[in-house]
Amino acid sequence: MAADAEDQGGRAAIQKKLESEYALTKTTDDKSDIVTAGAVLTLHKDKLLMSAASSSSSCTNTFKDEKFTQNTGCKANDMFRRFGGLGHPSTTRVFVAGEKFWVTKVEVKDEGANSGVVMEFFTDAINDVRYKSSLFVPFKDGLPPPDEALKMVQEVVTAAPAEDAKQGGQQSQQTSASAPAPAPPPAAEAAPPPIPPPPPPTDEPAAPPATVSLGQTPDQVVAVLGQPLRKAKVGVKEIYSYKDMKVIFVNGKVKDIQ
């Protein structure tokens, strides 16, 4: 009983450590879009196989001895991709080091020889197709300390820091450092200045307000709306999040406004 409690405590500590490092992304039920964006992950190893998010089959990659191996369903889908069997469209894609995606689930398993970390991935749309996959990073000898478990996972994927958190911290430091000392009270109230006359009437129409439109560059959008609250970039797509809208760029041009 004591050993079981110790194992559960160790598993919970590893789970907490990983979830603090890899903020989860929430997707729609049909896996067609992202509801809440979490951490953006960067892949550090080649040959991670993913299947189309619309596919009913699962694709699990195991990272061991510095390489990925895939489960049977994953390999079968890849055969269709490479050889185009039976007229099936391509349902898998091979990801290489440097590519980015989201993580939707992190789970620590304590099952003897099958103990390890399971992570589920989800990508942004690539040529109008989103992909999903699972990664299993096995533990070598029982449950390791949380920091060691994190290092094992970071050998495969790392999480980019949240830009909005960094900007918030910088703004807070700048505000406290540059806040002026309160001005002394005036010796006596001065008479209010005279009210200037209204401007003369003009027949020229007022200039229309600046707007964001399709095809604009990030610099043009920032010139109109200012700096976004959050930026996220996956593949060729970049998302600028503002208080009441999202501006989506593809290859450096505005593709969609939500």
C-alpha positions, -999 to +999 in steps of 0.1 A: +000+000+000+028+024+009+045+017-025+013+023-044+008+056-026+044+066-034+039+057-071+007+077-073+024+106-057+053+104-081+030+101-111+010+131-100+042+152-095+054+144-130+019+152-144+019+186-126+054+194-139+045+186-175+011+204-175+029+235-161+053+234-190+029+224-218-003+244-216-031+224-233-050+234-264-087+228-266-102+218-299-138+215-312-155+182-308-151+174-345-114+183-345-120+209-372-108+240-353-092+253-321-113+267-293-086+277-268-050+280-279-023+267-255+014+263-258+030+261-293+054+231-295+085+228-316+096+194-328+133+185-324+134+151-342+126+140-377+101+114-389+071+121-366+041+106-384+006+122-381-028+113-396-055+136-408-076+149-379-108+138-397-095+102-398-110+077-374-078+057-370-052+066-344-015+072-350+009+066-321+046+073-323+070+059-297+103+077-293+131+053-282+168+050-290+168+083-307+141+074-333+103+071-338+084+039-344+047+038-352+018+016-344+001-006-370-027+018-378-003+046-384+019+025-407-012+013-427-023+049-433+012+059-444+012+031-470-018+047-486+000+081-485+031+067-502+015+044-528-020+059-532-036+025-527-073+020-537-077+056-546-075+068-510-064+104-505-033+112-485-043+108-448-008+111-432+021+135-431+057+132-419+068+160-397+105+170-392+125+189-367+116+226-366+079+222-374+053+235-348+019+223-335-003+222-304-006+197-275-042+187-265-034+161-238-006+150-214-008+118-195+017+100-172+013+062-172+028+039-145+023+005-160+056-014-154+074-019-187+049+004-204+054+034-181+060+067-197+045+100-209+017+101-236+011+134-254-016+141-281-008+166-308-030+187-331-018+209-360-030+240-377-044+236-412-017+225-437-031+227-473-066+228-457-059+196-437-053+194-399-033+165-385-033+147-351-010+122-335+001+107-302+036+105-288+048+079-262+081+086-244+088+055-223+106+056-189+137+035-186+136+023-150+103+031-132+091+066-125+119+092-127+119+125-108+097+152-124+126+173-137+142+142-154+108+133-170+105+168-184+140+166-199+131+133-216+101+149-232+120+181-241+144+160-261+115+156-285+093+187-282+097+220-263+071+247-256+076+282-268+070+309-241+037+326-241+042+360-258+013+377-240+028+367-206+062+381-216+047+413-229+026+417-198+057+413-175+076+438-196+048+463-195+045+460-158+082+466-153+082+496-176+052+511-159+067+508-124+101+520-135+089+550-155+060+562-133+066+599-125+065+611-089+033+629-080+033+666-087+031+691-058-002+708-054-004+742-071+001+773-049-031+789-062-057+781-087-051+800-120-080+814-140-092+790-167-080+798-202-105+813-227-125+789-248-112+789-283-138+796-311-152+767-331-134+759-363-149+773-395-173+751-414-158+731-443-174+713-472-147+686-473-160+652-460-143+636-430-117+610-438-131+574-434-117+555-404-088+531-411-098+495-415-082+461-419-088+443-452-077+411-469-042+411-484-027+435-459+007+428-443+013+425-405+029+460-405-002+475-421-025+458-396-004+469-366-005+505-380-044+503-379-051+482-348-018+485-328+001+456-313-020+424-307-026+410-273-013+376-285+006+362-315+006+325-325+024+310-355+020+275-369+034+266-403+026+294-428-002+307-407+001+335-381-027+347-358-029+382-342-054+382-314-071+415-304-097+421-278-127+417-301-112+401-332-086+377-347-066+386-378-052+355-396-022+358-420-011+332-445+023+338-460+025+373-446-009+385-460-043+388-443-063+357-452-093+359-427-107+383-401-128+368-373 
